[in-house]
Each structure stands twice: as structure tokens, then as C-alpha cells.
């Protein structure tokens, strides 16, 4: 299973450094106790204010059981880049991805 995400810098200073990314899989489209971590990795970024980049999530490990799963993405869960507003750093795919 793989996907891509677009990260936008809504701040007024460049986002520079290693951006930690955690991807979970879940039967529901929210991060909760049922979500299972599929992978964790970092991506070196340099995003100017008002600009966006697209990150391919090709390192994902598919769940071992066939079903429909949402990808839950956490950007910088430990606040490495010092984002003052971390409430917008967790999101999920809008539709489940079917693993057969």
C-alpha cells in the first residue's frame, strides 16, 4: 500500500530540517487505540512560507490481514520542527484503501 501527501508551510518562516513522519493503518479514519503503526521515517525538508511539497509514502508496510484501511499520517509528532500549532499535523486518507 502506498500514497502521497502534500505538506504546506502556512507559517511565516521556512520549515527546514528532518520532518518525522509516522504512518498508521486503521479501520476508522481517526488516530485512536485501534491504529497500528505501519512505518516511521524522516524526510529532509526546506519549505518556504506559503509553499508546498509532495511526499511519496512508498515505504509503507501493508497490513497482514485483507480488509479496508485508512492511512493515518502524523507529521512531526514530537514537534521536532517547533511548530506552534500541531493540531493540523494529523490527518487521514478520505477513503479507505482496500488490501486484498
C-alpha positions in Angstrom: 0.0 0.0 0.0 1.3 3.5 -0.8 0.1 7.0 -1.1 1.4 10.6 -1.3 0.8 13.6 0.9 1.1 17.3 0.3 2.7 19.4 3.1 2.1 23.1 3.1 4.0 25.7 5.2 1.3 28.1 6.5 3.8 29.8 8.7 6.0 32.9 8.1 9.4 31.2 8.4 10.9 28.4 6.3 10.4 24.8 7.7 13.9 23.4 7.5 15.1 20.1 8.8 14.2 16.4 9.2 10.4 16.1 9.2 9.4 13.0 11.2 6.5 11.1 9.6 4.6 8.3 11.2 2.0 6.4 9.2 -0.6 4.2 10.9 -3.3 2.0 9.4 -6.7 1.8 10.9 -10.2 0.6 10.1 -11.5 4.0 11.1 -10.3 7.4 9.8 -9.1 8.8 13.1 -6.0 8.2 15.2 -7.1 6.1 18.1 -6.2 2.9 20.0 -7.1 0.7 17.1 -4.5 2.3 14.8 -1.4 0.2 14.0 1.9 1.8 13.1 2.8 0.8 9.6 6.0 2.8 9.3 8.0 5.7 10.7 10.6 7.7 8.8 12.0 11.1 8.3 12.1 13.4 5.2 14.5 16.3 4.9 12.5 19.4 4.0 13.1 23.0 3.2 9.6 24.5 2.7 9.4 28.3 2.2 6.4 30.1 3.7 3.3 29.6 1.6 4.9 26.8 -0.4 4.0 23.1 -0.6 5.9 19.9 -1.3 4.5 16.4 -2.1 6.0 13.4 -0.2 5.6 9.9 -1.6 4.8 7.4 1.2 6.3 4.4 -0.6 7.9 2.8 2.5 4.6 1.6 3.8 4.1 -1.9 5.0 0.7 -3.4 4.1 -1.3 -4.8 6.9 -1.2 -8.6 7.1 -5.0 -9.1 7.0 -7.0 -8.3 4.0 -9.5 -5.5 4.7 -10.2 -1.8 4.0 -7.8 0.5 5.9 -7.3 4.3 6.3 -3.8 5.7 6.3 -3.4 8.0 9.4 -0.4 10.3 8.9 1.3 12.1 11.8 3.7 14.8 10.8 6.3 15.7 13.4 4.5 14.0 16.3 7.3 15.0 18.7 7.3 18.6 17.5 11.0 18.5 16.3 10.5 21.5 14.0 8.9 23.6 16.7 5.5 24.1 15.1 3.4 26.3 17.3 0.2 24.7 16.0 0.4 20.9 16.0 -3.4 20.4 15.7 -3.2 20.3 11.9 -0.4 17.7 11.8 -2.6 14.5 11.9 -4.8 13.6 9.0 -6.1 10.5 7.2 -7.0 9.4 3.7 -10.5 10.4 2.8 -11.4 6.9 1.6 -10.1 3.5 2.8 -7.6 1.6 0.8 -8.6 -2.0 0.2 -5.9 -4.6 0.9 -6.7 -8.0 -0.7 
